[in-house]
Amino acid sequence: MPNLQPSELELDLAEKELHLVDGTSPFDQAEIHWRNFLGYLQKAWNKVINECESDERFNPIRGVVGNLRRSDPLLSYLSKARDIDQHSAATLASFHIDTIPNVRSPMILSNTETGEEYHFNAQVGLIMFKVIPFEYKGQKEKKKTSTTTVYPPSMHLKEHLRDGTDPMVIGRIAIEFYRRKIAEVKIALGI
């Protein structure tokens, strides 16, 4: 009987890395946690495949998930981002300053040499860690390589995402998706 506990453990580890992305301020650390998240997510599904591939009852679920990993914007983005992490040095995320419309805050800059002060109102913004587009080299017919730009997802399972550039949003949705698929596998295989 297949053991899916290691797959569930990988999802738990992915979830922990995702929480570390949210609580990390230095960019390099946030991106490391994001890359770790992508790896654990991939390993979770790979372990399901390895445990269940000999059971015919698994094939329909495997086919559905495989098709979605290619066609669904969110799952495809995460799968390709994980490939990029493993096979290139590309940046997968960055910090952005998102301004808050019509919100200004009084600021004072002082010149320490002259003692002059400059008063002004500055646009208020939030520093956000966001996933970004990246170049992906895929295989086409007859082993010719094609490069495409992969953009952060705007949809998942035909539903619009609130913010497909927020790693917390897309990460939580992905973890939930794979937890549901593992539960389906357990039911299909009578585990």
N, C-alpha and C positions, 0 to 999 in steps of 0.2 A: 504494500500500500504506500503511495507517495507521501512523503513528509513535506508539508508546506511551511512548517515552522521556520526554517531558515529564510524563506522568502519574506515571511512576516517580520522577521528580525531585521532584514535589510530595509524594509519600509520604515520600521521604527528608527533605524539609524538615519535614514533619509530625513525623517521628520525632525530629529534632533539637530541635524546639520542645517535644516531650514530655519529652525528657531535661532540658531547661532548667526545666520545671515542677518536676521532682523535685529539682533542685539549687538552687532559689531560695527564700530565706527571706522577703523582704518580700512581703506578700500581693499588693500591686498588681502586682509583677513576675510572680509566679506566675500570676495571673489573665491577664495580658497574653499570656504564653506559652501558656496554655490556649486562649485565644481564637485565637491564631495557629495553633495545632494544628488547631482546628476548621475554620478557613478553608482551610488546606492540604489537609486531608482531603477537603473538599467539592470543591476545585479539581481534585484528582487524579481523582475519578470524572467530573466534568464534562468534563475533557479526554479521557477515554476515550470518552464519549458523542460529543463533537464530532468525534473522529477516526474513529469507527466507525459512526456512525448510518446512513450510506448503504449499508452492507453488510448484507444480509439475514441473514447467519450470526450477526451480533451480536444480533439482536432477542431470541432466547430468554434470553441472559444478561442483557441489559438489563432484560427483564421480571422475571426472578427478583430481581435486585438492587433494582429499583424497588419490588417488592412487599415485600421484606425491609426496605427503608429506611422503609416505612410500618408494618410489622407487628412486626418484631423489636424487643424492648425496647431493646437496646443501640444498634442502628443508628438507630432512631427518635429516641432521646434525643439522640444526637450530631447528627443532622440538624436537629432542632428547636432544639437549643442554638446551633448555628451560625446559624440563622434569627434567633433572639433576639439574638444578638450583632450581626447586621447591621441589625436593625430596631428595637432598643430600647436602653435603658440599664440593663437588668436585670443583677443580679449572678448569675453562673453557678456560682460556687464560693466557698468560705470556709475559713478555718482553724478547726479544732475541736481541743479538748483531749480526747484519749481517755485515760481513766484505766486503769491496770493493776490489775485486781482483786487485793485482798489484799497489795498492795505499798505500803509506807509508807517514807518516808525521814525521818530526824531533821532538823529545821530549827531554826535559832536566829535570832530577831529581836532586835536590840539597839535600845534607846532611847538615842539619842546624848546626850540632855539629862540623863537620870538615871543612865545606865550600866546600867540593869536589862536583863536578858536573859530572853527568853521561849523556853522549850524546848517543842517539840511535834513530833508525827509528822504529816507531810503526805502526802496521797494522791499517788502518783507518776503522772504522765501524760505523754503524747507529744503534741506539737502536729502535727496532720496537716492537709494541704490536701485538701479533699473537694469533690466536685461536689454541688450541692444541687438541690432541686426549684425549678421556675420556672413562671410563668404563661405559657401559650402561646395566642395568638389565632389560631384557624384558621378557614377558610371552611367554612360549611355550605351546605346547599341554598339556592337563591335568593339567594345572596350575603349571607346573614346571618352575622354573626361570632359565634363561640362561643369562650369562654375556658375552657381546661382547665389543671389543674395537671399538669405533666410531672415524674415522679419519677425519680431515678437508677435505672438498670436493675438488675434482680436476675437476669436471664437473657439468654442469647444463643444463638440456634439451639437452643432448648429445653434448654440446659444451664445449671445454676445457676452464678452467678458467685461467686467467693470474697468480693469486696467491690466492689459496683457503685458505691460512692461514691468509690473511689480512682481518680483520673484516670489513674494509671499502669496499673492493671489494665485499665480499659476502653479506654484509648488503645492499648495494645499489641495487644489483641484486635482492635480496629478496623483497625489497620495491617495485621495479619496477614490479616484478612478481605479487604481490598482488594488486597493483593498476590496472594492466591490467585485473586481474580476477574480481575485483569489477566492472570495466567498462563493462566486458562481462555480469555480473549478471544484471546490470542496463539495458543493451540492451535486454537481454533475458526476463526480467520481465516488460519491457516497462516503466522504471522509468525515 
